[in-house]
């Protein structure tokens, strides 16, 4: 298996231009179809991409930016520059400087896998000292938060809207309040207003704990700008609403349903590998959900979503029909 991994990452033949062209065309078409099917997910990534470095990376690799990038590559007549760039990327990315590995195995095979992994790593190149390209890839670029309104016109007969706000990360005490808040707003206000009144297929709120981003979204929405207004009104409604014990309990049960979803064996250690989140940290955070009160939800909404300074940490995105009236401070981002 390890030999196969090495062959894939170090011996790929990028010189087969015909095969490369077919692959780029298929990837471009597949991603464009994904936007039509899951435009709300693309809109959420697009909105959050200016708020945190991780969301910027996600949007670049699997968002509208990637759709636009693949579309441009698929239209190129001469792919030789692409071949050269892929070989350069291969040398930079697949090196010891940027390599981290996670192996899922049973206890009896640990030593064998460790030896095989060490042999694999030994065959990865070590970048020369002073290699500026490799060093830049390892360190990443500087990031600055920006509040933007982005509209991506596409030849669809429907629209998707999203609003994202940078809040607090996974380990912050208020993160559990925000997670319950998202579960509270969706069934008690957003579903009714976005689906039943605005005519969208669906919508809601979500809190990405590891990224520290609170977001709203709508799916197949005939009135995305009206829905964006609904996002803001949902916070006003919450602050004025007398939260019932039953509503709060149902929101918590929904959170626990997500937290207690069974994981595959290969996914069990990924939170620690990718974000340093141990089982103890995860359990400690889980226990804090029991203490969340109605006052906590209003406090979190006021502090992170309604306060004047929240506007500077909030971005919006709409993906949809070219003919939408997106005047004002909306920035257009075209795929082609």
Buried (B, 14 or more C-beta within 10 A) or exposed (E): EBEEEBEEBBEEEBEEEEEBBEEBBEBBEEBBEBBBEEBBBBBBBBBBBBBBBBBBBBBBEBBBBBBBBBBEBBEEEEBEEBBEEBEEEBBBEBBEBEEEEEEEEEEEEEEEBEEBBEEBEEEBBEBEEEBEEBEEBEEEEEBEEEBBBBBBBBEBEBBBBBBBBBBBBBBBEBBBBBBBBBBBBBBBBBBEBBBEEBBBBBBBBBBBBBBBBBBBBBBBBBBBBBBBEBBBEBBEBBBEBEBEEEBBEBBBEBBBEEEEEEEEEEEEBBBBEEBEBEEEBBEEBBEEBEEBEBEBBBBBBBBBBBEEEBEEBBBBBBBBBEEBEBEEEBEEBEBE
